[in-house]
C-alpha cells in the first residue's frame, strides 16, 4: 500500500528557511514508502498518512490495489466507504482514495499529539470490511497567539532583581515542532523573558527583573513580547507589556502551594466546590489584604468556574462533560493591597461517569438473503461506539430475538451479523432481531437497533397435492366438457417458484382420451360422454409442476368411477327378435319364418312352453328384469314367470283352444324410468309337427293378410298412382316432340328376383323399406277391371322350413309358371321401377300366389300405341 505525503520529523526547533518543493516531495515519497512498509506488517488495517489542509480531490492512496482488487473487479465488488463523516471518497473507476473535504487537524483532533481518521472500506460479493486509518499530519498553519493583546503589570520599585512575573501561555493549535517553542522580549535594560515548561508540557513565559527599578527615573515601560513556534518557516505572535512602576510594597503574596490538584465527577451539580486556594502576605495593613481572581484563561474555562475573591474558594458554574474536556488548568492570582500578585495553578481533573449509552450504527445490511445461503454468511455490519472511557466505554453486543443469526466481534468496534444455521423462507420470510449494545459501566447503559432481514425464495419445495389419490364418481351420458373434479396442489415457495401448473402424466390404458386437465386451476374435465357399458372406471396421473428453475413436480392419481344410468332397454335373445320386429315395423309378417313352439293338446297345467331369454347391458337395479304377459288369445291359458321368463300353461289345454296362439311378453328393467322390450312367441297347439304345419300355412296366412290388408292396399294405391302420373308425363313428352317412335318400356333387371329364387334374404335392400315388393298387374279387356296380386316376400322363408311340394306352401314351382302374354308384371324395388309388358290378344286373368288372391280396382291405364 502507498501513503500520502508526510512531513519528516527530526528538525531542531528554530528559525529554519523554507525547503524547496523538490526536497519536500522527496521527503514525502520517502515517508510514504516507509509507511507503506510498516502498514504491510498489519494486514488487518490499512494505513495512510497525509498532511492536513490538502485540497479536495488530492490523492491519498491506491485503496483498491492495496485491498487486492483489480480495476476489472471494482464494478462487481462495489467498493465504498462507511464513516460518520465523509472526509474521503473512493473512485469507482480506479479505486483510488481521494480527499473529499477540508482536513483541519486542529479542528479534528485538537491538542492531541497524533491525529487520524478511521473508517471502514466495504466490498460486496462477498461482503467484507477492511479498516482504513489515515494519519493527519500537522503543518505549520497556525501562529502562536496570546490570549490577550496586552499585559498590565504593576511592579514596586523596591522589587529586587531576580523577581519573576508570570505572563501566561500563548496558544498554538499546531503540535510537535510546529507548536509553541519559545518567547522573545524586546530589548530593554530591566527585564528579560524566560521560558518555563509545566508538567503537562505547556510552555509559559516569566518576566525576570534583571536590574532594580527606579520609579523616579522611569515610571512605566512598554515592551513587545513575541511567541515563536518551530515550524519552517516559523510563525509568531506578539503582545504588549505595559509595566507600571509603583511605590514600595516589598512583600508579595505567597500561595501555600504552587500547584493545586482537584478531581470532579462530570455529573457534579452546579455550585459544587472544586478546591480552596490560599495565599499569605508578610506585609501588614492594606498591603497584606489579599484578593483572589483568575488570570488570563480561555473564555470557556472562565464560564465553567468561579473563584470567591475573599476566600479563594473555586466553585463549578456549568456542567462538565468528560467527553468534551477531560481536564482544566486554572491560573489563580492572589493580589495584595499594594498591588503585588502571586500566581498558582489549579489542575481540575474531570472524572468519567457512565452517562453515554453506546451508539449502534448499521453500516451495511445485505437484504434479502437467499434461503440457501450457507451458515456463516455475513448479512450485516454493525458499528458500535461509546463516548465514555474505561469500563464505561467498553461495549459488548448481542442479538435479541429468535432468529438463525449470531453476532461476531470484528476489529475497531465493528461486529458482523452472520447466519448461524440454514434459512428457510417457508418457515420465516423475514427475521426481526434487535442488536443490543451494552457497556460495562455501573449501572450499565444500553442501546438497541432493530435489524430486519428478508429471506428471498429458492425453489426448494415441490408441489404437494392435498390428497395422494382422488376419486370421482360421474354418471354416464354426461355432457362433454363437464367438470369431473378439481385437484389442488400447494407449493410453499413464492412467486414463480410457487406457481403450480397441471397436466396429465399417464394413467390406465386408453384413459387419456376421456379427460383433460386445466393447466392453471387443476380442474379435470370430461373430454366426451362416458358409457358405463364400455368403461366402468379408469385412472389418470396428474402432474403438478412449479415455475422454478429447475422445476419441481409431484403426481397424484385420479380414479374416475362411471355410474350406471338406465340407458339400455332389455334385449330379447329368445325368441329371435326378427319376428317381433317385423310385426312392429308394420310389414307383412311371415308366420312360417317366425319361431314357434308346439304344445301338445294333452299338456297339463305348468307345462313348460318356452323360456323368454333377455339381457340388459346396464348394471344393478337397471339390469334387474321382470317378465309379464301382455297379449294372448287365451289369457288364462298361459302364464310367464316374473323373474325366470318361463312360459308355462296355466291350465290344461282343451279342444276349444285355437290351434295358433300368438303370445306377446314384455320384459322390463327396474331403472328410473323403466325401459322395456317385447318378445313375440308363436305357439301351435298340436300333437306333432306334421299336424301343426297346415295351421301355419293356411290359417295364419289368411289371418295375417286380412289384418294387414288395409295398409298394403294404401301403399299399392300410392305406387300405382305414381306410376300412372309418370306414364302420362312420358306420353305427353313424346307427343310434344311428335316422335313416331313406338313407346318402349325398358325392363330393368327383370330376372333379379327370379334368379334369386324364393330363398332370397329378407333384408336384401338398401332403402328404408325392409323388402322389395313384386306386383302383377292384370288388365281385363271386357270390363276394364284391373287385378293386382301381391306376392308375400316372406313366403320364401317359410318354404325353407316346409318340405318341398307341400300343399299350401305358397311357393311357385316349375309346374306353375305364369301364362305368357296374360299379364304385365310390375316390380317395385327400393329406388327403381321395372315394367314387363307381354303381348296377348286374350283377356288378362288374375293369378294366385300361395292360394291367396287380392283384387284392387284402380284407374284405367292409358297405353299409347
C-alpha positions in Angstrom: 0.0 0.0 0.0 1.0 3.6 -0.5 0.8 6.5 1.8 0.2 10.2 1.1 2.8 12.9 1.7 4.0 13.2 5.3 6.3 15.7 6.9 9.7 14.5 8.0 10.4 14.8 11.7 13.8 15.4 13.4 14.5 19.0 12.7 15.9 21.2 15.5 13.5 23.9 16.6 14.4 27.3 15.4 14.1 29.6 12.5 14.7 27.4 9.5 14.5 28.5 5.9 11.6 27.2 3.8 12.7 24.0 1.9 12.3 23.8 -1.8 9.4 21.9 -3.4 11.8 19.2 -4.7 13.2 18.4 -1.3 9.7 18.4 0.2 8.4 15.9 -2.5 11.4 13.6 -1.8 10.7 13.6 1.8 7.0 12.9 1.2 7.9 10.0 -1.1 10.3 8.5 1.4 7.8 8.8 4.2 5.2 7.1 2.1 7.4 4.2 1.3 8.3 3.8 4.9 4.7 4.0 6.0 3.7 1.5 3.3 6.2 -1.0 4.5 5.0 -0.5 8.1 1.4 -1.0 7.1 2.0 -4.3 5.3 3.0 -5.7 8.7 -0.5 -5.3 9.9 -2.8 -6.7 7.1 -5.9 -6.2 9.1 -5.7 -2.4 9.0 -4.6 -0.2 6.0 -2.8 3.0 7.0 -2.1 6.1 5.0 -0.5 9.4 6.1 -1.2 12.8 4.6 -0.6 16.4 5.7 -3.5 18.5 6.7 -5.1 21.1 4.6 -4.8 19.1 1.4 -7.1 20.3 -1.4 -10.2 18.4 -2.3 -9.5 15.7 -4.8 -6.0 15.2 -3.6 -4.8 11.6 -3.8 -4.5 9.7 -0.6 -3.5 6.3 -1.9 -4.5 3.4 -4.2 -7.0 1.8 -1.9 -8.3 -0.8 -4.4 -4.8 -2.0 -5.2 -3.9 -2.3 -1.5 -7.1 -4.3 -1.0 -6.0 -6.7 -3.7 -8.7 -5.6 -6.1 -8.1 -5.2 -9.8 -9.9 -2.5 -11.8 -12.0 -5.1 -13.5 -13.4 -6.3 -10.2 -14.4 -2.9 -9.0 -18.0 -2.8 -10.6 -18.9 -6.2 -9.1 -17.3 -5.7 -5.7 -18.9 -2.2 -5.2 -16.1 -0.7 -3.2 -17.5 2.0 -0.9 -16.6 3.8 2.4 -18.5 3.8 5.7 -17.8 6.6 8.1 -19.8 9.0 10.2 -18.3 11.9 8.3 -17.1 11.5 4.8 -13.7 13.1 4.7 -12.6 10.9 1.9 -14.1 9.4 -1.2 -13.1 6.5 -3.4 -13.1 6.5 -7.2 -15.4 3.9 -8.8 -13.2 3.6 -11.9 -9.7 3.4 -10.3 -10.4 2.6 -6.7 -8.0 5.4 -5.5 -8.8 7.2 -2.3 -9.2 11.0 -2.5 -9.8 13.8 -0.2 -13.4 15.0 -0.3 -13.4 17.6 2.4 -11.1 20.1 4.0 -8.9 18.4 6.7 -8.0 20.6 9.6 -6.1 18.7 12.1 -6.6 21.2 14.9 -10.3 21.1 14.4 -10.4 17.3 14.2 -8.0 16.4 17.0 -7.3 19.5 19.0 -4.2 19.3 21.1 -3.7 15.6 20.6 -0.2 14.7 19.5 -1.5 12.2 17.0 -4.5 12.6 14.7 -6.0 10.0 12.5 -9.3 9.3 10.8 -10.5 5.7 10.8 -13.3 4.3 8.6 -14.3 1.0 7.0 -14.0 0.1 3.4 -16.8 -2.2 2.3 -16.8 -4.6 -0.6 -19.7 -6.7 -1.8 -19.9 -10.2 -3.4 -18.9 -11.4 -0.9 -19.5 -8.9 1.8 -16.3 -7.9 3.7 -15.0 -5.0 5.6 -11.5 -3.5 5.8 -10.4 -1.0 8.4 -8.6 2.0 7.0 -6.7 4.6 9.1 -5.5 7.9 7.6 -3.0 9.8 9.8 -3.4 13.6 9.5 0.0 15.1 10.0 0.3 18.6 11.2 1.6 21.5 9.1 2.5 24.9 10.5 -0.6 26.7 9.6 -1.3 28.3 12.9 0.7 31.1 14.5 1.1 31.4 18.3 -1.5 33.6 19.8 -1.7 35.3 23.2 -4.9 35.3 25.0 -4.8 39.0 25.3 -3.2 41.7 23.3 -1.6 43.5 26.2 -0.4 42.7 29.8 -0.7 45.2 32.6 1.9 44.8 35.3 2.4 46.9 38.3 5.9 46.3 39.9 7.0 48.1 43.0 10.2 49.9 42.7 11.6 48.0 45.7 11.3 44.8 43.9 14.6 43.0 44.0 16.3 41.9 40.8 15.6 38.3 40.0 11.9 38.7 40.8 9.7 36.8 38.4 6.3 37.7 37.0 4.0 35.2 35.3 3.0 36.3 31.8 0.8 33.4 30.9 0.7 30.9 28.0 0.5 31.7 24.3 -1.7 29.2 22.4 -0.6 27.4 19.2 -3.1 25.0 17.7 -0.3 23.1 16.0 1.5 20.2 17.6 5.0 18.9 17.7 7.7 21.1 16.2 5.0 23.3 14.8 3.7 24.2 18.2 4.9 26.9 20.6 8.7 26.7 21.2 9.7 29.9 23.0 9.3 33.5 23.8 11.3 36.6 23.0 11.2 40.1 24.6 12.0 43.4 23.1 15.5 44.5 24.1 15.5 46.7 27.3 17.7 47.4 30.3 15.4 46.0 33.1 13.6 42.8 32.1 14.2 39.5 30.3 11.9 36.7 29.5 12.4 33.0 30.4 10.5 30.0 29.1 9.2 27.6 31.6 7.6 24.2 30.9 4.8 22.9 33.1 4.3 19.2 33.9 1.7 18.9 31.2 4.3 20.0 28.6 2.9 23.5 28.0 5.4 26.4 27.8 4.7 29.7 29.6 6.7 32.9 29.8 8.0 34.5 33.0 9.2 38.1 33.1 12.5 38.3 35.1 13.7 41.6 36.7 17.4 41.9 35.9 18.0 45.4 37.4 16.3 47.3 40.1 13.7 49.7 39.1 13.6 53.4 39.8 10.2 54.9 39.7 11.6 58.4 39.7 13.7 57.8 36.6 11.1 55.7 34.7 7.5 55.3 35.8 6.4 52.8 33.1 7.8 50.6 30.4 6.2 49.3 27.2 7.7 46.2 25.7 6.8 43.7 22.9 6.6 40.1 23.9 6.9 37.6 21.0 5.9 33.9 20.9 7.6 31.7 18.4 6.9 28.2 17.1 9.3 25.7 15.5 7.8 25.5 12.0 9.5 26.0 8.7 9.3 28.9 8.3 8.4 29.8 12.0 5.3 31.7 12.9 5.0 34.2 15.7 2.5 36.2 17.8 3.0 39.3 19.8 1.6 41.0 22.9 2.3 44.4 24.6 3.7 44.5 28.1 2.6 47.6 30.0 4.7 47.8 33.2 3.8 50.4 35.8 6.4 51.0 38.5 4.6 51.5 41.8 5.7 52.6 45.2 7.2 50.2 47.7 5.3 47.1 48.8 8.1 44.8 49.3 6.3 41.6 50.2 4.1 39.9 47.6 1.5 37.3 48.5 2.7 33.7 48.7 0.4 30.7 47.9 0.5 27.7 50.2 1.1 25.6 47.1 2.4 26.4 43.7 0.1 23.8 42.1 -3.3 22.6 43.3 -4.9 19.4 42.0 -8.6 18.6 42.3 -10.9 16.0 40.7 -14.5 16.4 40.0 -17.1 14.0 38.6 -18.6 15.1 35.4 -22.1 14.8 36.8 -21.2 17.2 39.7 -24.0 19.7 40.2 -23.5 23.4 39.7 -22.2 25.2 42.7 -20.0 22.3 43.8 -16.7 23.3 45.4 -13.7 22.4 43.4 -10.8 23.5 45.6 -9.9 26.2 48.1 -6.7 28.1 47.4 -5.0 30.3 50.0 -2.1 32.8 50.0 -0.4 34.8 52.7 1.4 38.2 52.7 4.1 39.2 55.1 3.1 42.9 54.8 0.6 44.5 57.1 -2.4 46.6 56.6 -3.6 47.3 53.2 -0.6 45.7 51.6 -1.4 42.4 53.3 -5.0 42.3 52.3 -5.3 39.6 49.6 -7.9 39.1 47.0 -8.2 36.2 44.6 -9.1 36.0 41.0 -8.4 34.2 37.8 -5.6 35.1 35.5 -6.0 35.2 31.7 -7.7 32.0 30.6 -9.9 30.9 27.7 -13.5 32.1 27.9 -15.0 28.6 28.1 -12.9 27.9 31.2 -14.0 31.2 32.8 -17.6 30.3 32.1 -17.3 27.0 34.0 -15.5 28.0 37.1 -15.7 31.0 39.6 -13.4 32.0 42.5 -14.5 33.7 45.6 -12.4 36.9 45.9 -12.1 36.9 49.6 -11.9 33.2 50.4 -10.2 31.8 47.4 -12.9 29.0 47.0 -13.3 27.8 43.4 -16.8 26.6 42.5 -18.4 24.9 39.5 -20.6 27.2 37.4 -21.6 25.0 34.4 -22.0 21.2 33.9 -18.9 19.3 33.0 -18.6 16.8 30.2 -15.8 14.3 30.3 -16.2 13.5 26.6 -15.6 17.2 25.8 -12.8 18.1 28.2 -11.1 15.8 30.5 -9.0 18.3 32.5 -8.9 22.1 33.1 -5.9 24.2 34.0 -6.8 27.3 36.1 -4.5 30.2 36.7 -5.3 31.8 40.0 -3.9 35.1 41.2 -3.6 36.4 44.7 -3.2 40.2 44.9 -2.4 42.2 48.0 -3.4 45.7 48.8 -0.1 47.0 47.5 -0.6 45.5 44.1 1.7 42.6 44.4 0.4 39.5 42.8 1.2 35.8 43.3 0.2 33.1 40.9 -0.6 29.4 41.3 -2.0 26.8 39.0 -5.1 24.7 39.8 -5.5 21.5 37.7 -9.0 20.1 37.7 -9.4 16.5 36.5 -12.8 15.5 35.3 -13.8 12.0 36.3 -15.8 10.0 33.8 -19.3 8.9 34.6 -21.2 6.4 32.6 -23.6 8.9 31.2 -23.4 7.9 27.5 -25.2 4.9 26.1 -23.5 3.0 23.3 -24.2 4.2 19.8 -25.2 1.4 17.4 -25.0 2.0 13.6 -25.9 -0.5 10.9 -23.3 0.3 8.3 -24.4 -2.3 5.8 -27.3 -4.8 5.5 -27.5 -7.5 2.8 -31.2 -8.0 2.5 -32.8 -10.0 1.1 -30.6 -13.1 1.7 -31.3 -16.3 -0.3 -32.6 -19.0 1.8 -29.9 -21.4 0.6 -27.2 -19.2 1.9 -24.6 -21.3 3.9 -24.1 -20.9 7.6 -21.6 -18.1 8.4 -22.8 -15.8 5.6 -22.3 -12.1 6.6 -25.6 -10.4 6.4 -24.9 -7.1 8.2 -22.1 -4.9 9.6 -22.6 -3.1 12.9 -20.5 -0.2 14.2 -20.6 0.4 17.9 -19.2 3.4 19.8 -19.3 4.6 23.4 -18.1 8.1 24.2 -17.3 7.1 27.8 -13.9 5.8 28.8 -12.5 2.9 30.7 -15.0 0.3 31.6 -17.8 2.8 30.9 -16.7 2.8 27.3 -16.2 -1.0 26.9 -19.1 -2.3 24.9 -20.3 -5.8 24.1 -23.1 -6.7 21.6 -25.7 -9.4 21.4 -28.8 -10.2 19.4 -32.2 -10.3 20.9 -34.9 -12.3 19.2 -35.5 -15.8 17.8 -33.6 -16.0 14.5 -30.9 -18.2 13.0 -28.4 -15.3 13.3 -25.4 -14.6 15.5 -23.1 -11.7 16.0 -19.3 -11.9 15.8 -16.9 -9.2 17.0 -14.6 -7.7 14.5 -11.9 -5.1 14.9 -12.2 -1.5 15.7 -15.6 -1.7 17.4 -17.2 -3.4 14.5 -19.4 -6.5 14.5 -20.6 -8.9 11.9 -24.0 -10.4 11.9 -23.8 -13.9 10.3 -26.2 -16.7 9.7 -25.8 -19.4 12.4 -27.8 -22.1 10.6 -29.7 -22.7 7.4 -32.5 -20.3 6.5 -36.0 -21.5 5.4 -38.2 -18.9 3.8 -41.3 -21.1 4.1 -40.9 -21.1 7.9 -40.0 -17.4 8.2 -40.0 -15.0 5.3 -38.2 -12.4 7.4 -36.2 -12.3 10.6 -36.5 -9.4 13.0 -33.8 -9.1 15.7 -32.6 -6.4 17.9 -28.9 -5.5 18.1 -28.3 -4.7 21.8 -25.1 -2.9 22.8 -24.4 -2.7 26.5 -21.4 -1.1 28.2 -19.7 -2.3 31.4 -20.4 0.8 33.5 -22.3 0.7 36.8 -25.1 1.0 36.2 -24.7 -0.4 32.6 -26.3 1.6 29.8 -27.5 0.0 26.6 -29.0 0.9 23.2 -31.0 -1.1 20.7 -31.3 -1.1 17.0 -33.8 -3.2 15.0 -32.4 -5.3 12.2 -34.9 -6.7 9.7 -33.6 -9.4 7.4 -35.7 -10.6 4.5 -35.2 -14.1 3.1 -35.6 -14.5 -0.6 -37.2 -17.6 -2.0 -35.3 -20.5 -3.6 -37.2 -23.3 -5.4 -36.6 -25.9 -2.7 -40.2 -27.3 -2.3 -42.1 -29.4 -4.8 -45.8 -29.0 -5.1 -47.8 -31.2 -2.7 -51.2 -32.4 -3.5 -53.9 -32.2 -0.9 -54.6 -35.8 -1.5 -52.4 -38.5 -2.8 -55.3 -40.1 -4.7 -58.5 -38.6 -5.8 -61.8 -40.4 -6.6 -64.6 -39.0 -8.7 -68.0 -40.5 -9.5 -69.6 -39.5 -12.8 -72.9 -40.7 -14.1 -72.7 -42.0 -17.6 -74.0 -40.0 -20.6 -72.5 -36.9 -19.1 -72.0 -33.8 -21.2 -68.7 -33.5 -22.9 -66.6 -30.7 -21.3 -68.3 -31.1 -17.9 -66.1 -30.7 -14.8 -65.3 -34.0 -13.1 -63.3 -32.8 -10.1 -60.6 -30.4 -9.2 -57.2 -31.3 -7.9 -55.2 -28.9 -5.9 -51.5 -28.9 -5.1 -49.8 -26.3 -2.9 -46.3 -25.1 -3.2 -44.7 -23.5 -0.2 -42.4 -21.4 -2.3 -43.3 -17.9 -3.5 -43.6 -16.1 -6.9 -42.8 -18.2 -9.9 -41.4 -20.9 -7.7 -44.8 -21.4 -6.1 -46.9 -21.0 -9.2 -48.3 -24.5 -10.0 -49.5 -25.8 -13.3 -51.1 -29.2 -14.0 -51.2 -31.7 -16.9 -51.8 -35.4 -17.4 -48.9 -37.6 -17.0 -50.2 -41.0 -17.9 -52.7 -43.4 -16.4 -54.5 -46.6 -17.2 -54.6 -47.9 -20.8 -56.9 -45.8 -23.0 -57.8 -43.3 -20.2 -56.1 -40.3 -21.9 -58.9 -39.5 -24.4 -61.5 -39.5 -21.6 -60.4 -36.4 -19.6 -58.2 -33.3 -19.7 -56.9 -31.1 -17.0 -56.9 -27.3 -17.0 -53.3 -26.1 -16.5 -54.0 -23.3 -14.0 -56.9 -24.4 -11.9 -56.3 -28.1 -11.9 -59.9 -28.8 -12.9 -60.4 -32.2 -14.6 -62.9 -32.1 -17.5 -64.6 -34.9 -19.4 -63.5 -35.0 -23.0 -66.5 -36.9 -24.1 -69.6 -38.6 -22.8 -68.9 -41.7 -20.7 -70.5 -45.1 -21.3 -70.8 -47.3 -18.3 -71.2 -50.3 -20.6 -67.9 -49.6 -22.3 -65.7 -48.3 -19.4 -66.7 -48.6 -15.8 -63.6 -46.9 -14.3 -60.2 -45.6 -15.3 -57.3 -43.8 -13.7 -55.1 -41.0 -14.8 -52.0 -39.5 -13.3 -52.0 -35.7 -12.9 -48.6 -34.0 -12.5 -48.3 -30.6 -10.7 -45.2 -28.6 -11.6 -44.0 -25.3 -10.3 -42.4 -22.5 -12.3 -39.0 -22.6 -10.7 -35.7 -23.3 -12.4 -35.1 -26.2 -12.2 -38.8 -27.0 -11.9 -40.1 -29.4 -9.2 -43.1 -31.6 -9.6 -45.2 -34.3 -8.0 -48.0 -36.6 -9.2 -51.4 -37.7 -7.9 -53.7 -40.4 -9.1 -57.2 -39.5 -10.2 -59.6 -42.5 -10.3 -62.9 -41.9 -12.1 -65.8 -44.3 -11.5 -68.6 -44.2 -14.1 -72.0 -44.6 -12.6 -74.6 -46.5 -14.5 -77.8 -45.0 -15.8 -80.8 -46.8 -17.2 -80.0 -46.0 -20.8 -80.2 -49.6 -22.3 -83.5 -51.3 -22.8 -83.6 -55.1 -22.3 -82.6 -57.1 -25.4 -84.5 -60.3 -26.1 -82.3 -63.2 -27.1 -85.1 -65.7 -27.4 -87.4 -65.9 -29.2 -85.5 -64.3 -32.0 -86.1 -60.6 -32.2 -86.8 -60.7 -36.0 -90.3 -61.9 -35.7 -91.3 -59.3 -33.2 -89.5 -56.5 -35.1 -91.3 -57.3 -38.3 -94.6 -57.0 -36.6 -93.7 -53.8 -35.0 -92.4 -52.3 -38.3 -95.8 -52.6 -40.0 -94.6 -55.0 -42.7 -96.5 -58.1 -43.5 -95.4 -60.8 -41.1 -94.4 -64.2 -42.2 -95.6 -66.8 -39.8 -93.5 -69.5 -41.4 -90.3 -67.5 -40.7 -91.1 -66.8 -37.0 -90.1 -69.3 -34.4 -92.9 -71.3 -33.0 -93.4 -73.7 -30.2 -95.6 -76.9 -30.5 -97.6 -77.6 -27.4 -99.5 -80.9 -27.3 -103.1 -80.6 -26.6 -102.7 -83.1 -23.8 -100.4 -80.7 -21.9 -101.4 -80.2 -18.3 -101.1 -77.0 -16.2 -97.5 -76.0 -15.6 -96.2 -77.4 -18.9 -93.1 -75.5 -19.9 -93.8 -74.0 -23.3 -90.7 -71.8 -23.8 -88.4 -69.5 -21.9 -88.0 -65.9 -22.8 -84.3 -65.1 -22.6 -83.4 -61.4 -22.3 -80.3 -59.4 -21.2 -79.8 -55.8 -20.1 -76.4 -54.1 -20.7 -77.0 -51.9 -17.6 -76.0 -52.9 -14.1 -77.6 -53.1 -10.7 -81.3 -52.3 -10.5 -81.2 -51.1 -14.0 -80.4 -54.6 -15.1 -83.0 -56.4 -12.9 -85.5 -57.8 -15.4 -89.1 -58.8 -14.8 -91.4 -60.6 -17.3 -95.1 -60.0 -17.9 -97.6 -61.5 -20.5 -99.4 -58.5 -22.1 -101.1 -60.2 -25.1 -102.6 -63.6 -25.6 -105.6 -65.0 -27.4 -106.4 -67.0 -24.3 -105.1 -65.0 -21.3 -106.0 -67.8 -18.9 -104.1 -70.4 -20.8 -100.5 -69.2 -20.4 -98.5 -67.5 -17.7 -94.9 -66.3 -17.6 -92.5 -66.4 -14.6 -92.0 -62.9 -13.2 -88.2 -63.3 -12.9 -87.5 -66.5 -14.8 -89.2 -65.7 -18.1 -90.5 -69.2 -18.3 -93.8 -69.5 -20.3 -96.0 -72.3 -18.9 -99.5 -73.4 -19.3 -101.8 -72.0 -16.6 -104.3 -74.8 -17.1 -104.8 -77.9 -19.2 -105.2 -77.4 -22.9 -108.7 -78.1 -24.2 -110.1 -78.8 -27.7 -111.8 -75.4 -27.7 -108.5 -73.5 -27.7 -107.3 -72.1 -31.0 -104.5 -74.0 -32.7 -102.5 -70.9 -33.3 -101.6 -68.8 -30.3 -99.6 -65.5 -30.6 -98.2 -64.5 -27.2 -96.5 -61.1 -26.5 -94.4 -60.8 -23.4 -92.9 -57.5 -22.1 -89.5 -57.5 -20.4 -89.0 -54.5 -18.1 -86.0 -53.4 -16.1 -86.1 -51.7 -12.7 -84.5 -48.4 -13.7 -86.0 -44.9 -13.3 -87.7 -44.6 -15.7 -88.1 -48.2 -16.6 -87.2 -49.4 -20.1 -88.8 -52.4 -21.7 -88.8 -54.7 -24.8 -91.4 -57.1 -26.2 -91.0 -60.7 -27.3 -93.5 -62.4 -29.6 -93.9 -66.1 -29.2 -95.9 -68.2 -31.6 -97.4 -71.4 -30.1 -99.1 -74.1 -32.1 -101.4 -76.5 -30.2 -100.8 -79.8 -31.9 -99.7 -83.2 -31.0 -97.0 -83.3 -33.6 -95.2 -81.1 -36.1 -96.9 -82.6 -39.1 -100.3 -81.7 -37.6 -99.1 -78.1 -36.9 -97.8 -77.4 -40.4 -101.2 -76.9 -42.1 -102.3 -74.5 -39.5 -99.2 -72.5 -40.0 -99.6 -72.3 -43.8 -103.4 -71.7 -44.2 -104.9 -70.1 -41.2 -102.1 -67.9 -40.3 -101.7 -66.6 -43.8 -105.3 -65.7 -44.1 -105.5 -64.1 -40.7 -102.3 -62.1 -41.1 -103.2 -61.0 -44.6 -106.6 -59.9 -43.5 -105.2 -57.9 -40.6 -102.6 -56.0 -42.7 -104.6 -55.7 -45.9 -105.6 -52.1 -45.4 -102.1 -51.0 -45.1 -101.0 -52.9 -48.2 -103.8 -51.5 -50.2 -103.0 -48.0 -49.4 -99.3 -48.5 -50.3 -100.3 -50.1 -53.6 -102.7 -47.3 -54.5 -99.9 -44.8 -53.9 -97.4 -46.7 -56.1 -99.9 -47.2 -58.9 -100.9 -43.6 -58.9 -97.3 -42.6 -59.1 -96.8 -44.9 -62.0 -99.8 -43.5 -63.7 -98.6 -39.9 -63.4 -95.1 -40.8 -64.6 -96.7 -42.6 -67.6 -98.8 -39.6 -68.5 -95.8 -37.3 -68.3 -93.8 -39.6 -70.6 -96.6 -39.7 -73.1 -97.1 -36.0 -73.2 -93.3 -35.5 -73.5 -93.1 -37.8 -76.6 -96.3 -36.3 -78.1 -94.8 -32.9 -77.9 -91.8 -33.9 -79.8 -94.0 -35.5 -82.4 -92.0 -38.6 -82.4 -93.3 -41.5 -84.5 -91.2 -44.0 -82.5 -93.4 -46.6 -80.7 -93.3 -46.4 -76.9 -90.6 -48.6 -75.4 -90.8 -49.9 -71.9 -87.5 -50.7 -70.5 -87.3 -53.6 -68.2 -84.6 -53.2 -65.6 -83.3 -56.4 -64.0 -86.5 -58.3 -64.7 -84.8 -61.5 -63.8 -83.4 -60.2 -60.5 -85.8 -61.9 -58.2 -86.5 -64.9 -60.4 -82.8 -65.7 -60.4 -82.6 -65.3 -56.7 -85.4 -67.7 -56.2 -87.7 -68.0 -53.2 -84.9 -68.2 -50.8 -83.7 -64.6 -51.2 -82.8 -63.0 -47.8 -85.4 -60.7 -46.3 -83.2 -57.8 -45.8 -82.0 -57.6 -49.4 -82.5 -53.8 -49.7 -80.6 -50.6 -49.1 -83.6 -48.3 -48.5 -86.0 -47.7 -45.7 -88.3 -50.5 -46.8 -87.1 -53.8 -45.5 -88.1 -55.8 -48.6 -88.7 -55.3 -52.3 -92.3 -55.9 -53.3 -93.4 -57.5 -56.6 -96.8 -56.9 -58.1 -98.7 -58.5 -61.1 -101.0 -56.0 -63.0 -103.8 -57.9 -64.7 -105.9 -56.0 -67.2 -109.3 -57.3 -68.4 -110.3 -56.1 -71.9 -114.0 -56.5 -71.4 -114.7 -55.0 -68.1 -111.6 -52.7 -67.8 -111.1 -54.0 -64.3 -107.6 -54.4 -63.1 -106.5 -57.1 -60.7 -103.3 -56.9 -58.5 -101.8 -59.9 -56.9 -99.4 -59.3 -54.1 -96.5 -61.6 -53.6 -95.6 -62.1 -50.0 -91.8 -61.5 -49.7 -91.7 -63.5 -46.6 -93.2 -66.6 -48.1 -89.7 -67.7 -49.3 -88.6 -68.1 -45.7 -91.4 -70.4 -44.8 -90.7 -72.6 -47.8 -87.3 -73.3 -46.3 -89.0 -74.8 -43.2 -91.6 -76.9 -45.0 -90.9 -79.9 -47.2 -90.8 -79.3 -50.9 -94.1 -79.7 -52.7 -96.3 -79.4 -49.6 -99.7 -78.2 -50.4 -100.5 -74.7 -49.5 -96.8 -73.8 -49.2 -97.3 -70.7 -51.2 -94.3 -71.3 -53.4 -94.0 -71.4 -57.2 -92.5 -74.4 -58.9 -91.7 -75.0 -62.5 -95.1 -76.6 -63.0 -96.9 -73.4 -62.2 -95.5 -70.8 -64.4 -97.3 -67.6 -65.3 -99.0 -67.8 -68.6 -97.1 -65.9 -71.2 -98.8 -62.9 -72.6 -101.5 -63.0 -70.0 -100.2 -60.2 -67.7 -97.9 -57.3 -67.3 -95.6 -57.8 -64.4 -94.6 -54.6 -62.5 -91.9 -55.0 -59.9 -91.2 -52.2 -57.4 -87.7 -52.1 -55.9 -86.4 -49.5 -53.5 -85.3 -46.7 -55.7 -86.2 -48.5 -59.0 -89.1 -49.5 -61.2 -89.3 -52.4 -63.7 -92.3 -52.9 -66.1 -92.6 -56.0 -68.3 -95.2 -55.9 -71.0 -96.2 -59.1 -72.6 -98.4 -59.2 -75.8 -101.6 -61.0 -75.6 -104.9 -60.9 -77.5 -106.9 -62.6 -74.8 -108.1 -61.0 -71.6 -105.6 -60.9 -68.7 -106.6 -63.3 -66.0 -105.6 -62.8 -62.3 -103.1 -65.3 -61.0 -102.9 -66.6 -57.4 -99.9 -66.8 -55.2 -99.9 -69.2 -52.3 -103.6 -69.8 -52.6 -104.4 -66.2 -51.7 -105.5 -63.5 -54.2 -106.4 -59.9 -53.6 -108.2 -57.8 -56.3 -108.0 -54.0 -56.4 -109.9 -51.6 -58.7 -107.7 -48.8 -59.9 -108.0 -46.2 -62.6 -107.6 -47.4 -66.1 -104.1 -47.3 -67.5 -103.8 -45.5 -70.8 -101.2 -47.0 -73.0 -100.3 -45.2 -76.2 -99.9 -47.1 -79.3 
